[in-house]
């Protein structure tokens, strides 16, 4: 790299290589010596050659010139974020991940499946650092202690035949008291004097008295109107 821009790009890339995910090849986990600027990832020499054969833009980290824009592309993506996208739907049972000692043909097939297959997903659900460096994985949640006693849940008591009979007696006593209150009756005043009637009859009598009072008021208004008409005719 030459010039100020090259020095700045080298400084940025060197800082990115401090991330364990970027310091190891995004494909096989070997030492990162090259950058795939098409995908924004760090790779080893073997995987860099495979990507170059697939017409992807590959540069050496220490021998080739890279601009600040190239370096920032590696910052924006990087190995961890790239893996989260391209291997979101990856299943280890379908195809085993390669290692630095894996034959080149197997690595090439893996790279083709990774970027041309159907492992891509969004949003991503994978983090490369947890696979390559298990110590970075957050600790699992503590398991419940099986030695603890299970809580004792008690069911409500069932209603037996005795309780059912007692409930029936209570209902009967309530109905009897209601009938007794109806038989006691209510005393109302009429034009013939006080009369004792049942509650239902008392309600009917009160309604009848209200109707009679309304009729009396109407008759009084009619009489007053007739008197006023007669007085006006005499004048």
Secondary structure, DSSP 8 states (H G I E B T S, - for coil): --HHHHHHHHHHHHHHTTSHHHHB-TTT--B--EEETTTTEEE-HHHHHHHHHTT--EEETTTS---HHHHHHHHHSHHHHHHHHHTTT--TTTS----TTS-HHHHHHHHHHHHHSS---SS----HHHHH-GGGS--------TTS------------HHHHHHHHHHHHHHHHHHHHHHHH-EEEEETTEEEEE-HHHHHHHHHHHHHHHHHHHHHHHHHHHHHHHHHHHH-
